[in-house]
Amino acid sequence: MEPWEWSDDIWHAKTSKVRAGRSLKPTAWKDGARCAVALSFDSDHDTIELRDGGNSIGRMSQGQYGNRVAIPRIHAALAKSDVPATFFVPAVAALLYPDEQRSAIDNGHEVGLHGWIHELNTKVPADRERELHFRAADTLERITGIRPVGMRTPSWDFSQETLRIQRELGLIYDSSLMADDEPYELLEDGEATGIVELPVEWIRDDAVYFNMNRFQALRPYTPPTAVLDIFTREFDRAYEEEGLFLLTMHPHVTGHRSRIFILEELIAHIRERSGVWFATHADIASFVRSDIA
């Protein structure tokens, strides 16, 4: 049956499965701050190639660069300005680089769920998706000593079953959906879940500007200075609206010599403004979640 042949109950069921509920934007952020800033890094590393069943040594070496070179640069940039961040890590990447995850925790950052091997949730049977997420949570807890409280689905791919699994896991937040600029509560089949959505957007993601695949028509056409300008303008408007600025970056993308300045100069620009709260995703979700009855 073609979509234009669907009865009303079919399209209604699809659109009502997971929806944005009430806004959780606070009247003021922690300690009276005007704006909240949540910096995040999706530490995919080798799993981008592994997820697709590939065995390219070259592409896996790009992933290793993320751990070997980019993460130290990123940690140094964050430490210089005393900024906490959230690192979303596929469990396989965490198993490849366990010391990286422990270092993130030791430096005051958060490690969140990002699938098992960066699989696409909509391509995985429901029972397997559940098993993979639970296995990933157990793995990150075993490596870091801390049970993850939030998830960013790999490639922001959210299945019909993902929210149910997140509720079973006892998560307090998700950061994969795009229905708002500000935090909101997720609804499942019209029911309030108590789970906070910290929304993402491709505009605020480094990969869309810099991705490269020599076998496809995919080239990094956007200069780094233009990406910094976009991110800065996104923050400036969030600050003006007294809202949330959430940025998604990837170590193997932003961590290069010609791009790390984007992170450094963005942080410096934000630091020039008064009343900014830099926080992990978990801290922001916990703060806004206190308004949920």
ZIWO-V988466 format. One line per field, one symbol per residue. ss: DSSP state (A for helix, B for strand, O for the rest). A space follows every 10 residues. Layout:
ss: ???
//
This chain:
ss: OOAAAOOAAA AAAAAAOBBB BBBOOOOOOA AAOOBBBBBB BBOOOOAAAA AOOOOOAAAA AAAAAAAAAA AAAAAAAAAA OOOOOBBBBO AAAAAAOAAA AAAAAAOOOB BBBOOOOOOO AAAOOAAAAA AAAAAAAAAA AAAAOOOOOB BOOAAAOOOO OAAAAAAAAO OOBBOOOOOO OOOBBBBBOO BBBBBBBOOO OAAABOAAAA OOBOOOOBOO OOOAAAAAAA AAAAAAAAAA OOOBBBBBBO AAAAOOOOOA AAAAAAAAAA AOOOOBBBOO AAAAAAAAAO OOO
//
